[in-house]
């Protein structure tokens, strides 16, 4: 399967993570990977499908 993803930049990773955790949870998305300075999300936090 081909990975499909989009990236968004922000100057405050911690504040942005708090915002996206809340907003994306409303549509069934969760953290897929959490690393220093960045975080990725996908449906149910799973490995398949679109990643933000």
N, C-alpha and C positions, 0 to 999 in steps of 0.2 A: 504494500500500500504506500502511496506517496504521502509524505507529510504535508499538510496544509496548515499554514499558520500566519498570524499577523503580529507585528510588534508595535508597542506604544511606548514612548519615552515619557519620563517624568523627572522632575528635579527633587522630589521627596518620595523615595520608594516606600517608606513606612506608611505615610499618610495615604498614598495611592493604593497600597495593598489593603488597607482597612476599607477604603471606598469600594474597590473591586470585589473584595470578599463578600460584602453586603449586597451589592448590586447583582453580581453574577449568581449568587445563591438563589436569588428570586427566580432564575430561569433554569435551575438545576445544575449549574456549573460549580466546580470546586477546584481547589489548588491541585495542580498536577505535579509541579516541581517547585521547590522553594530553596533558593540559593541566595547568598549574600548579594544584595543589590538588584535582584530580579526575581520574578515569580511567574509561573505559567499556569493557565487555567484550561480546563476542558470539561465536557459533559461528564458529570459525576466524578471528575478527577481522573478519568480513565486514560489509557494510552492511545485510543483510536479516535479518529475524526479530527475536526478542526481544533487548533490550539491557539489561544490568545496569550 
